[in-house]
Amino acid sequence: MNNIQKSLRKHASKNRKAANERFFKMGKGEYSAHDTFIGVAMPDLRKVAADFSGATYELIKETLYSNIHEDRACALIMLVNRYKKADHQERKKIVQFYLKHKNQVNNWDLVDVSAPYIIGQYILDNPKERMILDKLVVSKNMWHRRIAIVSTLTLNRAGKIGETLRLSEKLLDDAQDLTHKAVGWMLREAWKQDASTVEMFIKKHYDRIPRTMLRYAIERMEEARRKRILNDIWL
């Protein structure tokens, strides 16, 4: 056990561990069946990550390959923190590291805490690198597909919603409910920037869009408008 892991265990809570095990789907065959929690809160994860800001990539990698969920989360937060302060060459190195070890980014919160701030920011700053998203979105691994779509959160917030729409179309027939939720979330974020374009996208694909995805996408709309769309009434 390395020093990062030892520090995290000082913040572990049996009550939070139990709460996490209830919250995440950990039954046989469910998406968190592979995972193990020790019960560390996000503020404590961020504190430990900050305390070890100078950790080597080898130490981060060792922590990322732990079977403990919070260890992996801390390693990813450390990468995000490093990315924010890095120059272009170092950022490229972090992206390469992230993609090389992406199989360890294997739960929805691990994706969400890292992908927008590493992959998303990198694509925003380097649009020609969008092929990274193209490779991820067609992966057989559901977490890779989530990395692709959730990375577009950063682009959405910058007013560039095209990648969200492009990737969302590729994921309309995805079999995973977690993917439907992620796509719906990104469509909702895109809608905040350009409501008419997103509503046109929904209308165009209405017969294919999964119900969960649709509900997430229109969640922030005015109630009457939301009900009309759910009933396929376009006025």
N, C-alpha and C positions, 0 to 999 in steps of 0.2 A: 504494500500500500504506500503510495507516494504522499508527499506533504500536502498536496491539494486535497486529496481524498481524506487525509487525517483531519484537515481543517473543516471540511464539509461535515464530517461525522460529529463534530462538536456542536453543530447546529441541528442535528437530527432530532425529530420528535415522533414518538410512537403515535400520538393522536393524528398528526399530519400524515404519517405513513398510512394509517388506517383510512383516512379521508381520501388520500390519493388512490388507494386500492379500490375504493368504492366508486370514485369518479371516473377512472380510466377503465376501459373494458378489458378485464383481465381473465375472463373465462376461457376455457379451452376453445381454440379456434378463433378467438376474438383478437382485435388488433393489438392489445397490450399483453397478450399471453406470454410473450417473450421477456417481459420487463420485470424489474425489481426496484422497489422504492425504499428509501430510508427516511423520508419525511423532512426535507429541507425546503423552507419557504423561499420564494423568489428573491426577496430583499437580501437574504443571507447568501443565496447563490451569487448575486451580483457583488456582494461585499467580498466574498472569497475570490471571485474572478478578478476584482480590482486589486486585492492584496497580492495576487500572483501575476501581475501584469507583465513582468519580465520573464516569465517562464519560457523555456525553450520549446521549439516545435515538437521535439521528442517527448517532452513531459506532457504537453497538450495532447499529443497522439495517445500516449499511454492512458491518460484520463478519459479520452474519448472512446477508447476500446474497453472500458469497464462495462460490466453487466448491470451496474447500478445507474438508474435513470438520471439521478441528480448529478452524478459525475459527468455524464455525457453533456448534460445541460450546461454545467459550469464550463466545460471545455469549449463549447460553442459560444458562450457569452464572452469568453476570453478572446476567441477569434474575432468576434464582432467588435469588441473594444479595440483590438489591435488594428483592425481594418480602418476604423474611423480616423486613426492617427497616422496611417501609413501613407507613403508616397506611391506613385503609380506602380513602380516595380514591385514594391512590397505587397501592394494590393493584388497584383497579378499572382504572386506567390501564394497568398492566402486563398485566393479563388481556386488555384490548382490543388492546394492541400485539401480544401473543402470538397472538391469534386472527387478527388482520389479516395477520400474516406467517407463518401456520402452514404454508404451503407450503414454507418453508425448514426446517421440522422434519421432515426427509425421510430419516431412517434410524432403525432401532429404538433405538439407543443415545441418539440425540438426543431422541427421545420420552421414553425412560425417565429421562434425567437432568433433565428439565424438567417434564413434564406433571403428575406427582403433586404437585409442590411449588408449582406455580402454579395450574393448573386444579383439581386435586384439593383443594388447601387452600382455594381460593376457594369451591368447591361445599360443602365441609364447613362453612365459616363462613356460607355464604349458600345454604341448601338450595333456596330458591325459584329459584335460577339453574340448576337441573338441566337446563333446556332446552338449555343449551350442549352437554351430553353427548348429548342426543337428536339434535341437528343433526349432530354429528360422527360418531356411530355409524352413520348411514345414508349417509355420504359415499361416493362412488365411489373416493376416494383412500384407499389402505390405511393410510397414516400417520395420516390424520385419525381413522380408526376405532381405530387403536392409541392415539392420544391419549385418546380417549373411555374405553376400557376400562382403560388403565394409570393414568389419573387416579384411578380408584377405589381404588388402593393406599392412599392417604391415608385414605379413608373406612373401608376395611377395618381399618386399624390403630387407628382410633378406635372399632371395634366396630360400625360401620354397614355391613353387608354387602348391604343391599337393592339398592343401585345396581349392584353387581357382578353380582348375579343377574339383574336386569332387563336390563342391557346384554348379558350373556352369552347370554341367550335370543335376542336380536336377531342375535347373531353366530354362532349354531350352524351356519348354512349358508354361512358365509363361505368363499370359495374359496382364501384365502391361508393357507399353512402358518404364516407368522409371526403371523397373527391367532390361529390355533388355539393357538399357544404362549403368546401374551399372555393369552388368555382362561383357559387352563389355569392359568397362573401366578396370576392374580387369584382364581380359584376356590380354589386352594391356600391363598392368603392368607386368604380368607374362611373356609375350613375351619378354620383355626387359631382363629378366633373362635367359630364355631358349626358344629361338625362335623356334627351331625345334620341341620341345615337344608341344608347343601351336599350331603350324601349323598342327601337327598330330591330335590334338584334334579337330581342326576346320574341317579338312578333314573327320574325322570319323563321325562327327555329322552335316555335311554340309546340309543334307536334312532337318534337324530339326531346325537349328540355325536361329533365326529371323534376318531379314535383318539389322535392326538397331543395334542389338548386333554384327553382323558380321562387319559392317562398323566401329563401335567403336573399335573393337578388332584389326583390321588391319590398323588403321589410321596412325600409324607411320612407316609402311612398305614402302619400295622403291616403287615408283608409278607403275612401270611396273609389279612388283610382286603383288601389291594390285589389279590391274585390272585383272590379270590372275585369282586370287582367286575369285573375284566377279563374274567372268565368269565360275567358276568351272573348271579351267584349271590348273592341278597340274603337273608342270614340274620340 
